[in-house]
Every structure is written in structure tokens, then in C-alpha cells.
Amino acid sequence: MSVVLPAYNEADTIESTIATTLRRLGSFLDPGTFEVIVAEDGCDDRTPEIADRLAAGDDRVRHLHSDERLGRGGALEAAFRAASGDTLVYFDTDLATDMRHLEELVTRVESGSADVATGSRWLPENVADRPAKRGVPSRIYNGLVRVFLRSDLQDHQCGFKAISRDAFDSLEADIADAHWFWDTELLVRAQRGGYEVVEFPVEWTPKGDTKVDLVRDVLGMGSQILRTWWQLSVRPRLSQRVGLVAGAVLAVVALFLMTRYLDFGAVLAEMREADPVLVGAATVVYLLSWPLRGLRYRDILAELGHHEHVGFLTGAVFISQTGNLVFPARAGDLIRAYVVKARRGIPYPTGFASLAAERVFDLLTIASMAGAVLIGYTVTGRTAELARTVVGAEGAGRVAVVVATGVGLAAVAAAAAIALSARRDRDLVAAAVYRVSTDSYADFVVGVIERFVDDLQAVAGTRRGFGRVGTVSAVVWTLDVVTALLVLAAFAPGLGAVELVAVSFFAVSVGNLAKVLPLSPGGVGLYEGAFTLLVVGLTPLGPELALGAAVLDHAVKNLVTVIGGYASMVGLNVSLTTAVKESRGVRDRGDEAPELD
């Protein structure tokens, strides 16, 4: 039997904990049948020295050292893999759980009556007396796990568990978290896997950390509940066909809600009256923006150390944007990283980094365009009119504007933070996170953010890179606006030039900001809602005409995207559904993308 003690900066208690553990194990197990492993998780105190000394003096003690923090779950997994026992046990080094329960914990698994055994502080016959500041969050957390993950247990986080070697070997690969959620995921997946999981009451005394940690408890544990729920309950039911149908239904519902306020017969009548020459010109203008998208993506990849031809990258962009139209949740973004890896060997992490950089430039460009027009409306005294338009609106239009405002502000704030961090020796991102948490999960969150920031700074950190990518982004989105402007002019030839330009820039910018959240494939419904709302509020045009222009503008853009996307798929021999399926799998596993057939 192997007992693992996960240890992080436990210099004051580790020696007494090991002595107590050995004494208790020796009271009911034969000599030579057990070992105690100190899973030391990147400590920066004297814990490694103490553990080395104890291991050297007692062959029942082993010390596993990590130079960097693996997280509690990561340290436990590494120790279990290295352990010799057929029964694997772990408990917290503060010995909050009364050690008289250790024999029962071991016996339940060793006897074969259970595959997994866990102590519980929340069984009715023995409720722990926890401080309210931890007891209440613990009850809420366990309740959420039972509801979302359909667990039958009362306490998932008690640090007093045992598992058989066979069960661990079977479950290990499926457990994705390496931090505090590891315990919960182990128990949930064991229950889903048909293993016998037993819970028994233990005497427990609160020790150690009693604080609510924002990063660990909310960002860490909360997000992991949602991630596991998605993997276990949603994804198995979400086939490609279901995804397509769900996305189409969302788009139809969004458009249907507009029928409460608009006469769609009048909308179609307005569309039939549109000038076909101007609509054709709009199509040509939008088509011209695509080689520029490929050029921008080439510049982004070049700043990350990869050099490719504009033609290939334009095709990759076409394919990914077509994927975003066809599949919900912006699955096309996964496709592009997959295609450049499979066809040009660009590492998968670099593919995602380049996409992140492109998205930030998109958001900043669109937000800047909207902000410039907003300033213009303010200078001309039309702010109050605009406010009345938004506040008095209902349905998809108001939702779209609210979403767009939030996205724009978040993009500007994030860019400002990144710029400030790049110009200072102090890491502002890490400092902000560590102000609210010093847990190992905070290290993980900081690492993810820093990788994103580093990649973005690699693209935008030089004048050349920022200038080239920023300039092309401005041209790309200007052509997007000109496309909408020509379509709107095809509907309303009498609109003044200044008014036409201003409302086109503002409506397109806000509409595209609203599309950032993947509420429907291609943002259908949100874009039209924002566009219609702003055109009606800021011009004398009627809602039927505005919606007709919005629908036709979006249709022109989506039609060009789909035709270009499918032509690129043929040229690059890429299957869209296969790419989505494989890229999602690779993203979940975190490994490299295999070659396409």
C-alpha cells in the first residue's frame, strides 16, 4: 500500500506528519507492506531538505521532488504513477482528518468492497463544525457538483481518499484538472465509470487555509465544474448534426423575434427595390478584403517566426470563417490552427497564438472605429438621440448593442493592460492575480495569461509589427464598412453622404462587436439587430428598409465567405467536418495536430 502526502511548504509539520503516518500504518499493517511518499510540489522552503533526510533514514519513506509547481492534482498523479502499491491513499498533511479513520479507509479498498473510498464531513450522522466562511461555500460547491455532475456523494473535497491501482490506471487519462478540482473529478468519473465509490463519515478539525480564494474557488473550481459537465453531459449528445440544427434554430429565433416589431413582407419589398449595381459593387469590395486578410495573417505569423505564402493563408482564413458560419461556438477558429499545422507544420500553440493576436487587432480596430464615430456624434450634439435609441429599444437590437459595448470596453481595457505590462519591468498581470490568490491555480492562470500576452507582444511589440498588422486591420474593416455602405446606398439613394458614412461605420462596428460572442453561427440575428437599431435611430430611414439592408449586407458577406471557403477546401483538400472533429479533439487533449488524410 502507498500513502501519498501532497506537500507544499510544509517544513513546520512534515516531519511530525510522516512520523504519525508511519506509526498509524504500522499499527494495522505488516512491516514491508506499505510506503509513504512525500509528493513535494515545488516547495521554496525547507520541506525538500527535510523529506530527503527522512527518506535517507527510513526505507519506508520516499521523496518525489518537483522543481516547479504541478498543482495539487498534478503532484498526486505523479506520485501515484511512481507508487508501488496496489492500494493508493492520500490525505492532507495538516492531518485535519482524525487518523483513527485511516484503517477503515485502507480496508475498504484493500478488501475489494470499494474501488474508491472517501471520508466525508457532510454526512448527516457526522456534520463537521466548519467556520461559516468556508462551510457555506463548501456546501454550495458540493451542491453544484451533485446537480451538474450528478454525483451521489455529499463531500467531494475532503482530503482523505483511497483508490485501487486498477481504478486509478483506468481513470487517470480522463482527469483533466491538475489542481484542486482533481479530487472531485476523480470521484465523478469513477461513478460515471461504474466503479464502486463509498463515502463514510470522519472526524475532522479545521486547519490550514480557511479563506475563500477568488481564483481557486471561483475561476478554478467553478470553471472546472462547467468544463466537466460539458464533457460528460453535453458533448456526447452534441453531434455535428445537432450542432448545425441548434445553431440554425438560434439564428431563426433571433430573426423571428424581430417579426414582433417589423412587417417582413415590407422588408422583402424593400430588398427587391435595392439597386443591383450597387449590391454587385458591394460584393466586389468585400471580395477584395480577403487577400488583405491573408496578408495580415502572414504578417502575424512572420512575427511569430513562420513565413508562408499569402495565397495559402487566405485559403486558411476562408476555411476558418466558413467554419464559423456553419458551426456554433466559433469552431472555425479551431479549424484554422489545425489547417496550418496539418498543411504547413506550424505548431498548434502558434496557430492559436496567431488567432488570438488577430482577434485582438480586430476588436481594437472595430472598437476604435465605433469610438471615433461616437465622438463625432457627441461633438455634433446627437449623443442624447443615440442614448434614447438604445434605451428605448427592445429585442435583438438592444441585446446586440449591450453585448457590443461590453466587448469593446473589455478589448480596450485588455489592450491597455498589455501595453502597460510590456513597458514595465514588473509583471502587472501576475501582480493583479496574486493580489487575490497565491494558490497553485493562480500560477496556472497567470501562466495562461502570460503566454497569451507574450504571443501578442511578439506580434505587436515592435513598431514594424504593430504598424503593419494594425494598418492592414484598419483597411480590412474599412472595406467591410464600405460594403455595408454600398448596400445601404442601394436601398436609400437619398441619404446624405456624411450621414451615410457615419451610420455605416457605427452600425457595422457595433454589429461586428456584437458577433464576438458565439450566440449563433456567424452572429446571424445579433448583427442584423444592432445594424437595424442604429440605422433607424440615427437616420430618417424606416425599420423595414434598415433591416432589409442589414440582411442583404450580411448575406453578401456570408455568401462570399462560403463560396471562398468551399473553393479553398477543394484546393487544399480539407474536409470541414473532419477538421472540426479533429481540431476539437486535439484542443481537448492539448497535443499536436495529426496530418489530414
N, C-alpha and C positions, 0 to 999 in steps of 0.2 A: 504494500500500500504506500502511496506517495501523498504527502501533505505539502501543499504549496502555500507559502506565506508571501503575498504580494507586498513589497516594501518600497516606500518612497520616503526618504529622510526619516528613518525610524531609529536613529542612533541611540536615543534615550531609552527605548523599550525593546529593541530587537533581541538582545541577549536574554532578558528575562522571559520574553515570549517563546523563544526557542527552548529554553530550559523547561518551562511549563508544558510545552507541547510534547517534548520527549518524555517527560515524566508521566503525563496522562496516557500517551500511546503505550508506554511500557507497562502500564497497569492492566491492560487487557489484550495486548498483542505479544506474540513470541519474539524474542530477540532475532534480528536479521530479517524480519518480515516487513519492515517499514523504513521509510526515509523521509527527511524533512528538507524541502528545497526553499531557499530564500530567493524569490523572484525579484531581484533588485532592479528597480525601474529608473535607471539614470540618476541615481542619488547624487547630490552635491554636498553631503555631509559625511560623517564617519561611518555610515552604515556599511559601505563596501569593505572597509578595513575590518570591522567587527565580524562581518559574515565570513570573510576569508579566514580569519583567525579561528572562528568556531568550526568551520568546515575542515580546517587542517587538523584540529584536535579531536574530531569525532567523526568517524566514517559513516555515521547515520545522517550527517548534515551535508548538504550540497549548496553551493552558491552559484547562481546564474547572474552574471553581470551584463548590463546594457549600457553602452556609452551615451545613448540618448533615450529620452522618454518614449516608451512604446504605448503608454496608456495602460490603465489597469487591466483591461481585457487583453491587450496585446502581450503584456507581461505574463498573464496567466496562461494564454495559449502557448507561448514559447516554452514555459516551464512544463506544461502538460505534455508537449511533444517530446521533451527531453527526459521526462519522468520514466521510471522503471515499473511502476506499479500497475496492476490491473484495476485497482480502485483509485480514483483521483479525488483528492479532497482539498478544499481551500477554505480559509477563514481569515478575517481581518486581524492584523497584528495587534490591534488595541485590545483584543480579547473581550470585546463588548458582549459577546455571547458566552454564557457560562460554560466552561469547558467540561462540566459533567455530562453535557449532551453529546460529546464527541463520540463516545462508544456507540450510542444509538445512531448517529449519523453514518458512521462507518458500517455498522452491522446491517443497516437497511439496504445498502448497495452490495456489500460483500456477500450477504446471504442470498442475493438474487431476488429478493422481494421487490426491489425497485431498481430501475436503471438510473434514476436521478433522485436525490433526496435533498431537501432544503429546509432549513429552520425558518420559523415564521414568528413574527412579532405581532401579527394581527389576527390570529385565530381567536374565536370567541372565548375559548376557555383560558386564554392567557394573553391578554392585550398588554403590550408594552407601555410603560409610562414615559412617553416621549415628550420633549418640550414642544409647545404648540407651533413654534416657528419651523420645526422640522416635521412634527407629527401630522399637521394639516396638509402640507404639500405632499407628504408620503402617501396619505390616504387618497388624495386627488390623483396622484400618479398611478397608484395601483388600480384605482377605479377606471382610469383611462385605458390601461393595459387590458383589463378584463373586458371592457366594452369594445375597443377597437381590434384587439388581437385575440379575443375570445379565449382568454386564459381562465382556468378554473381555480387558480391559486389566489390567496389573499395577500401574500407578501413576496415580491419578486426581487427585492434589493437587499434582503438580509445576507450579510457576508458570511454565510455558513452553509456550504454546499458540498455534495459529493456526487460523482458521476462515474459510471463504469467506463473502462477503456474503450469497449466496443461502441458505446453510445457516443463518446467524445469523438472518436475517429470518424464516425458517420456524420456527425453534426458540424464538425469544425469548419469545413469548407463553406458552409452556408451562412455562418455567422459573420456579418459584415462589420459590425462595430468593434472598435478596439479600445473603447473607453468604458464609461460607467454603465452604459446600456448593455454591455456584454452579458451580464447576469440574466437580465430579462430576456434577451434574445435567445440565450441558451435554453431557458425554461419554456419559452413559447414554441421554439422549433422542436424541442423534444416532445412536447404534447402533440404538435401537428404531425410529427413523425411516427406517432404510435408508441412511443416509449412510456414506460410506467414511471410517472413522476409523483412522488409523495411529499407532503408538507406536514411537518409536525411542530408543535409549539415549543419555544425555547425561552429560557430566562435571559433577558437582555438588559444591559445597563448602558445608557447613552454615554458615549465617549467621543473624543476627537471632534471632527467638523460637525457643527450644528447649524451652520449658516446656509441660507438659500443662496446658491451661486447662479447668477443670471445666465452665464454662458453654458455651464454644465447642465443645470436643471431645465432651463427653458430652450435654449438653442440646441443643446446636446440631446437631452433625453426626449424633449418634445418632438424634435425633428426626426429622431430615430423611431419613435412610435409611428409617425406618419409614413416613414420610409418602409418599415416592416409591414404595416397594414397594406400599403400599395403592393408590395411584393407578394404577400400571401393571399390577399383577398381580392384585389382589383386586377392586377396584371394577368393572372391565369384566365380571367374571363374576358380580357381585352384583346381579342383577335384583331387582325388588320381590318376585317370587315366591320366589326363592332366599332372600331375607332373611326372609320370612314363614316359610318351611319351616324354616330354620336356627333361628330364634327359637323356633318351636314344638317342635322337636326338643330344644333345650336345656331347655325347661320340662318336657317329658315325661321326659327323662333325670333331671332333678333330683328329680321326684316318684317315678320308678321306683326310684331308689336307696333310697328310704325303705321299699320293699317288703321289703328285706333284714331290716328290724327290726320291721315292722308287718304286721298282718293287715288288708288293705284291705277284706275282707268285714266285719270288725268295725267298721272306720271308717264304712262306709256304713250299717251298722246303727245306729251312734250318731247319724249325721246324720238318719236317719229318725225318731229319737226326740226331736229338738230341738223345743222349744216354738215353733210357728209365730207366735204372737202376739209373742213377744219378738224373733224374727227380723224380723218386719214392723216392729216399733218401731225396731230397729237400722237398717233401711233408711231409715225416715223421718228418723232422727237424722243419718245420713250425708248424706242429700239436703240437709238444712238447712245443711251446711257449705259447700256450693258457692257460694251468693250471698256468703258471707263471703270465699271465695277471690277472687271478683270484686272485692269491696270492698277487700281488701288490695292487689290488683294496681292498682286505681285510685289508692290512696294512694301506691304506689311510683312509678307514672308521674307523678303530680302533683308529687312531689318532684323529678322529672327534667324538669319543665316541660310536661307534656302532660296534658290533662284530658279524660277520656272517661266515658261512662255505665257504670254497674255492669253492666247487662244485657248490653251488648256484650262487656265484658271477661270476664264469667262464661262466655259462649259461647266466647270465645277460649281460656280456660283449659280448658273441657270438651274442645275440639277437640285441644288440645296433649296433654292427658293421655290421650285416646283414642289419639292417635298413638304415645305411649309404650307403650301396651298392645299395639298392633298391630305396630309396627316395632321392631327391636332398636336398641341403642346410643342410646336416648333421642332418637330422631329427632323426637319430638313437640315438644321444646324449640325446634328449628328452625322448626317449623310455626307456633308462636305468634308469634314475631318476624315471620315472613312475613305472617301474617294481619293483625296490627295495622298493618303497613306498607301492605299492599295495600288494606285496607278503611278505614283512618283516616289514612294518610300519616305514621305515626310512623316516623322514620328507623330503618333496620335496626340500626345500632350501639346506639341507645337501646333497641330491643327486646331485644337480647342483654344490655345492662346491667341492664335491669329483671329479666330472668330470673335473672341472676347474683345480684342483691340478694335476690330471692325465695328462691333456693336456700340462700343463707347464713342467712337468717332461719329457714327450715325446719330446716336442720341444727342451728342453735343451739337452737331450741326443742325439737327431739326429743332432742338430747344433754342438755339441761338436765332434761327430764322423766326420762330414764333415770338421770341422775346423782342426782336427788332421791330416786328410789326406791332406788337403790343405797345411798345414805346411810342411808335408812330400814332397809334390810336389815342394814347394818353396825351401826347402833345397837341393833337387836334381836338381834344375835349370829348372823345367818344368812349371813354372808359366806363362811364355810368351806363351808357347804352349797352355796352358789351356785358356788363355785370347783370343788367336786367335780363338780357338774352339768356344767360346761363342759369341764373337763379330761377327764372320763370319756366325753364324748360322741363320736360318730362321724358321718360323713356330712355332709349339707347343714346340719344344725343347728350343728355346730361351726364349719364354714366361715362360716356366716352371722354367728355371734357374733364371730368373729375379724375379719371384714370390718367389722362394725358398730363394734367397739371402735376400729379404726384410723380409720374415717371420723369418728367422734365426736371423737377426740382431735385429728385434723387440723383439724376445723371450729373447735374451741375455740381451738387454737393460732393459726389464721389470724385469727380474730376478735380475739384478744388483740393480735396484731401490728398489725392495722389500727387498733385503738383507741389503742394506744401511739403509732403513727405520726401519727395525727390530732392528738394532743395535744402534739406536739413540733415545733419548727421544723426539726429535722433529719429528712431522709427516711430512715427506718430501712430501708425496702425496698431503696432504691438502695444504701445503705451496706452491707447484707448481701450483695448481689450483687457489688458492686465489691470486696469483700474477697477474693473468689476469682477475679475476672476484670475486666479493663478493656478487653476486646475490643469491637468494634462490635456483636457479637452480644449482649454484655451490655447495651448500650444498648437493643437491641430487646427483650430480656427485661424489663428494667426498665420500658420504655415500656408493654408489655402489662400488667404487674402494676399499674403506677401508674394506668392507665386504669380497670382493674377497681376498684382501691382508691378512686379519685376518685368513680366512679359509686356505689359502695357508701356512701361517706361522704356523698354528696349525699342519699342516702335516709335513712341512719341518723345523720348528723352533727348533726341538730337534735333537741332533746328531743321536739318535736311529731312529727317523722317517725319517730323510733325508738319513741316511745310508742305511736303509732297502729299502725304495722306490727307491732311486737312483740306488742302486746295481741291484735290480730286473729289473728296466727300462733298464739298460745297457745290461743285459743278454737277455731280450726280443728282443731288437733291434739288438743285435749281431746275434741271431738266425734268425731274419728277413734277415740280410745280408748274413748269411751262406746259407739260402735258395736260394737267388739270385745267390750266388757264385756257388752253385752246378748246378743250371740251366745253368749258363753261361759256366761252365766247360763241361756240356753235349753238348754244341754247339761248343766249342773251346778247345779241349783237349790239344792243343799245347801251350796255353798261359802260361807264366811263373807264378810260384806260388805267388811271391811277387806282380807282376803286377796284377794278378787275384784278390788277396785280396784287394789291394789298390783301384782298379777301382770299385770293388763291394761295398766296404764301401762308396766310394764317390758317385757313381751313385744311390745307394739305399737311402742314406741320402738326397741328393738333390731331388730325385724323391718324397720322402715322405714329405719333406718340401713343395714342390710344391702342394701336395694334400691337404694341410691345408685349402686353400681357396676352398669353396664348389662350384667350377665351373662346376663340373659334378659328378654324383654319383660315389663314390669310387675313384675319381680322375682319372678315365679312360681317357687316352689321355695325360694328363699332366705328369703322372708318366712315361709312355712309351716314351714321348718326351724327358724328362730330361735324362732318363736312356740311350736311344739310342745316344743322342748327346754326352754325356760324354764318353761312351764306344768307340764310333767312334773316338773321338778326342784324347783319351789318350791311345789307343791300335791300333795295325795294323788291327783290325777286320773291316770288311765292314759293311755298314749301314743295309743291309738286314739281316745279321746274328745278329747284335746288336738288331734290332727291334724284330726279332723272339724271342730272349732270353728275351727281356723286356715283350713282350706279354705273353709268356709262364710263366714267373716268376709271373706276376700279375694274370694270370689265375689260377695258382696253389693256390696262396694265397686267391683269391676270392672264389674259389671252396671249399676250406677247411672252409672258413668263412661261406658260405651259408649253407653247409651241417651241420656244427655245430650249426648254428643259428636256422635252422628249427628243428633240433633234440631238441634243448633247448626249443623252443616254444612248442613242443609237451609235453616235460617233465614238463614244468612249466605252461602249459595250457594258453598260451598267444597268442592272435591274433595280428599280426604285424600291420595290417591296423587299427584295433581298438585302439591299443596302440598309434600309431602316431596321430590319430584323437583326442583322449582324452588328450594326453600329450600336444598337441598344444593348446587345449582349456584351460587346466589348466595353462599353461605358460602365456597365454594372460590374464587370469583373476587374476593370482597371488595367487590363493588359494591352498588348499591341494588337492592332487590327490584322487579321489574316488577309491574304490576297483574294481578290474577287475571282470567281470562276471565269 
